[in-house]
Amino acid sequence: MSGKTITRAQLSEAVYQEVGLSRNESADLLESVLNEVTDALGRDETVKISSFGSFSIRSKGQRIGRNPKTGEEVPILPRKVLVFRPSQVLKARINERKA
């Protein structure tokens, strides 16, 4: 892994460069898209982005875990987790770059 991270500012700049909107409009567009994705996931909806992948929420039930230091059993409460499933197109693009 290269350890590189892409930030919101860099995504916004990429929109500015590619689409030709002003920097403020590009930032607003990015925020709108991210807010819509967040809101949809908050409503337990699946978000599918063609040729990229799907984001969904999965419920995990309560279970018994173990404290690694003490070995004591502790309950792990039920919760929701975010799941991302990449599309076949994305998987193929990632694998062709590694070759």
Backbone as CSV, one residue per row, in Angstrom:
resi,resn,N_x,N_y,N_z,CA_x,CA_y,CA_z,C_x,C_y,C_z
1,MET,0.831,-1.188,0.000,0.000,0.000,0.000,0.870,1.244,0.000
2,SER,0.457,2.239,-0.740,1.265,3.440,-0.854,1.017,4.419,0.275
3,GLY,-0.112,4.316,0.988,-0.384,5.201,2.101,-0.922,6.562,1.698
4,LYS,-1.288,6.747,0.441,-1.827,8.027,-0.005,-3.302,8.124,0.352
5,THR,-3.748,9.319,0.676,-5.144,9.576,1.005,-5.647,10.732,0.160
6,ILE,-6.850,10.587,-0.369,-7.464,11.664,-1.131,-8.478,12.342,-0.219
7,THR,-8.404,13.658,-0.134,-9.272,14.425,0.756,-10.460,15.023,-0.009
8,ARG,-11.408,15.566,0.737,-12.540,16.261,0.115,-12.054,17.412,-0.751
9,ALA,-11.072,18.128,-0.249,-10.542,19.270,-1.006,-9.967,18.803,-2.345
10,GLN,-9.279,17.670,-2.359,-8.709,17.148,-3.603,-9.807,16.667,-4.545
11,LEU,-10.857,16.032,-4.000,-11.986,15.625,-4.837,-12.668,16.851,-5.440
12,SER,-12.863,17.861,-4.618,-13.484,19.102,-5.090,-12.639,19.748,-6.187
13,GLU,-11.333,19.749,-6.016,-10.421,20.308,-7.020,-10.498,19.505,-8.318
14,ALA,-10.633,18.179,-8.205,-10.750,17.331,-9.394,-12.038,17.654,-10.151
15,VAL,-13.135,17.884,-9.423,-14.393,18.278,-10.063,-14.203,19.616,-10.761
16,TYR,-13.545,20.542,-10.091,-13.266,21.862,-10.675,-12.484,21.718,-11.986
17,GLN,-11.446,20.886,-11.981,-10.607,20.708,-13.173,-11.351,20.012,-14.314
18,GLU,-12.139,19.001,-13.990,-12.801,18.177,-15.009,-14.079,18.801,-15.562
19,VAL,-14.878,19.391,-14.684,-16.204,19.851,-15.091,-16.201,21.315,-15.501
20,GLY,-15.333,22.102,-14.888,-15.262,23.508,-15.256,-16.160,24.408,-14.423
21,LEU,-16.749,23.879,-13.359,-17.507,24.730,-12.437,-16.514,25.565,-11.637
22,SER,-17.018,26.596,-10.970,-16.129,27.362,-10.099,-15.717,26.482,-8.928
23,ARG,-14.690,26.892,-8.209,-14.237,26.100,-7.061,-15.345,25.970,-6.018
24,ASN,-16.067,27.061,-5.765,-17.167,27.020,-4.789,-18.282,26.096,-5.262
25,GLU,-18.636,26.184,-6.533,-19.678,25.303,-7.070,-19.244,23.841,-7.027
26,SER,-17.976,23.584,-7.296,-17.447,22.223,-7.239,-17.518,21.674,-5.818
27,ALA,-17.148,22.492,-4.850,-17.207,22.077,-3.446,-18.657,21.826,-3.035
28,ASP,-19.571,22.695,-3.454,-20.995,22.525,-3.130,-21.555,21.256,-3.766
29,LEU,-21.168,20.977,-5.004,-21.622,19.774,-5.692,-21.145,18.520,-4.959
30,LEU,-19.884,18.489,-4.597,-19.339,17.353,-3.865,-20.071,17.165,-2.538
31,GLU,-20.290,18.254,-1.801,-21.005,18.169,-0.518,-22.420,17.651,-0.724
32,SER,-23.089,18.101,-1.777,-24.451,17.635,-2.060,-24.481,16.134,-2.327
33,VAL,-23.537,15.661,-3.103,-23.477,14.222,-3.418,-23.210,13.422,-2.145
34,LEU,-22.234,13.848,-1.355,-21.910,13.130,-0.119,-23.073,13.163,0.870
35,ASN,-23.763,14.295,0.957,-24.928,14.395,1.848,-26.043,13.468,1.392
36,GLU,-26.273,13.387,0.100,-27.327,12.508,-0.423,-27.004,11.041,-0.139
37,VAL,-25.754,10.652,-0.323,-25.331,9.282,-0.021,-25.518,9.000,1.474
38,THR,-25.077,9.926,2.320,-25.198,9.767,3.770,-26.657,9.660,4.199
39,ASP,-27.506,10.536,3.654,-28.930,10.520,4.005,-29.588,9.204,3.581
40,ALA,-29.266,8.725,2.385,-29.846,7.475,1.901,-29.420,6.303,2.788
41,LEU,-28.163,6.264,3.163,-27.685,5.199,4.041,-28.339,5.299,5.422
42,GLY,-28.577,6.520,5.872,-29.265,6.740,7.147,-30.691,6.217,7.124
43,ARG,-31.295,6.145,5.940,-32.648,5.593,5.777,-32.596,4.091,5.462
44,ASP,-31.448,3.473,5.656,-31.231,2.046,5.383,-31.450,1.694,3.912
45,GLU,-31.183,2.636,3.025,-31.266,2.380,1.591,-29.885,1.972,1.080
46,THR,-29.861,1.213,0.011,-28.611,0.851,-0.642,-28.286,1.912,-1.681
47,VAL,-27.019,2.311,-1.741,-26.568,3.293,-2.724,-25.700,2.567,-3.741
48,LYS,-26.166,2.523,-4.992,-25.419,1.856,-6.062,-24.885,2.916,-7.017
49,ILE,-23.600,2.881,-7.246,-22.964,3.787,-8.192,-22.414,2.914,-9.314
50,SER,-22.996,3.060,-10.494,-22.649,2.224,-11.634,-21.152,2.253,-11.902
51,SER,-20.583,1.103,-12.167,-19.158,0.912,-12.465,-18.252,1.241,-11.283
52,PHE,-18.830,1.439,-10.105,-18.027,1.725,-8.916,-18.315,0.709,-7.819
53,GLY,-19.574,0.665,-7.347,-19.917,-0.296,-6.310,-21.173,0.092,-5.571
54,SER,-21.468,-0.658,-4.511,-22.674,-0.446,-3.714,-22.320,-0.266,-2.248
55,PHE,-22.982,0.704,-1.630,-22.872,0.922,-0.199,-24.191,0.486,0.424
56,SER,-24.126,-0.263,1.518,-25.346,-0.660,2.205,-25.078,-0.753,3.697
57,ILE,-26.165,-0.818,4.452,-26.099,-0.934,5.904,-26.495,-2.354,6.273
58,ARG,-25.729,-2.972,7.156,-26.028,-4.317,7.620,-26.148,-4.280,9.130
59,SER,-27.158,-4.952,9.655,-27.342,-5.029,11.101,-26.600,-6.248,11.637
60,LYS,-25.853,-6.018,12.701,-25.155,-7.122,13.359,-25.810,-7.334,14.713
61,GLY,-26.070,-8.554,15.036,-26.726,-8.875,16.294,-25.771,-8.840,17.474
62,GLN,-26.352,-8.939,18.671,-25.535,-8.986,19.874,-24.791,-10.314,19.924
63,ARG,-23.576,-10.261,20.443,-22.797,-11.488,20.586,-21.861,-11.342,21.769
64,ILE,-21.259,-12.422,22.141,-20.302,-12.408,23.246,-18.901,-12.318,22.662
65,GLY,-18.153,-11.341,23.153,-16.762,-11.184,22.752,-15.859,-11.481,23.936
66,ARG,-14.574,-11.360,23.718,-13.616,-11.655,24.781,-12.588,-10.536,24.833
67,ASN,-12.335,-10.027,26.043,-11.296,-9.024,26.236,-9.944,-9.724,26.042
68,PRO,-9.142,-9.277,25.058,-7.886,-9.991,24.773,-6.875,-9.938,25.922
69,LYS,-6.929,-8.898,26.749,-5.967,-8.798,27.857,-6.332,-9.712,29.012
70,THR,-7.615,-9.684,29.395,-8.028,-10.417,30.595,-8.689,-11.756,30.285
71,GLY,-9.158,-11.939,29.065,-9.880,-13.155,28.716,-11.327,-13.135,29.179
72,GLU,-11.739,-12.025,29.782,-13.105,-11.897,30.297,-14.100,-11.787,29.145
73,GLU,-15.234,-12.487,29.280,-16.284,-12.400,28.274,-17.069,-11.108,28.475
74,VAL,-17.327,-10.408,27.369,-18.104,-9.169,27.424,-19.117,-9.170,26.280
75,PRO,-20.317,-8.636,26.539,-21.299,-8.591,25.456,-20.958,-7.480,24.459
76,ILE,-21.091,-7.781,23.177,-20.942,-6.778,22.129,-22.355,-6.456,21.672
77,LEU,-22.751,-5.199,21.831,-24.123,-4.783,21.570,-24.454,-4.822,20.084
78,PRO,-25.754,-4.969,19.762,-26.149,-4.933,18.339,-25.833,-3.565,17.741
79,ARG,-25.492,-3.574,16.471,-25.146,-2.309,15.813,-25.323,-2.452,14.314
80,LYS,-25.244,-1.317,13.644,-25.289,-1.295,12.185,-23.895,-0.994,11.681
81,VAL,-23.518,-1.645,10.575,-22.207,-1.415,9.981,-22.378,-1.075,8.498
82,LEU,-21.461,-0.272,8.001,-21.457,0.107,6.591,-20.686,-0.943,5.807
83,VAL,-21.288,-1.386,4.703,-20.662,-2.400,3.850,-20.494,-1.804,2.451
84,PHE,-19.312,-1.984,1.874,-19.066,-1.559,0.494,-18.725,-2.784,-0.323
85,ARG,-19.419,-2.943,-1.432,-19.128,-4.030,-2.358,-18.713,-3.400,-3.691
86,PRO,-17.457,-3.566,-4.064,-17.001,-2.974,-5.327,-17.609,-3.701,-6.526
87,SER,-17.798,-2.958,-7.611,-18.314,-3.556,-8.844,-17.205,-4.347,-9.525
88,GLN,-17.603,-5.193,-10.473,-16.616,-5.955,-11.239,-15.719,-5.022,-12.046
89,VAL,-16.291,-3.915,-12.519,-15.515,-2.935,-13.292,-14.413,-2.335,-12.424
90,LEU,-14.759,-1.945,-11.198,-13.773,-1.365,-10.281,-12.697,-2.395,-9.930
91,LYS,-13.113,-3.620,-9.644,-12.140,-4.676,-9.335,-11.163,-4.874,-10.492
92,ALA,-11.686,-4.885,-11.699,-10.835,-5.079,-12.871,-9.851,-3.919,-13.035
93,ARG,-10.312,-2.697,-12.826,-9.418,-1.527,-12.964,-8.322,-1.546,-11.915
94,ILE,-8.660,-1.941,-10.689,-7.663,-2.005,-9.628,-6.629,-3.081,-9.941
95,ASN,-7.093,-4.227,-10.399,-6.166,-5.334,-10.675,-5.297,-5.095,-11.899
96,GLU,-5.781,-4.366,-12.890,-4.942,-4.107,-14.066,-3.818,-3.145,-13.742
97,ARG,-4.016,-2.270,-12.775,-2.957,-1.325,-12.393,-1.853,-1.993,-11.599
98,LYS,-2.167,-3.083,-10.905,-1.154,-3.781,-10.114,-0.230,-4.602,-10.989
99,ALA,-0.688,-4.953,-12.174,0.102,-5.828,-13.050,1.271,-5.110,-13.663
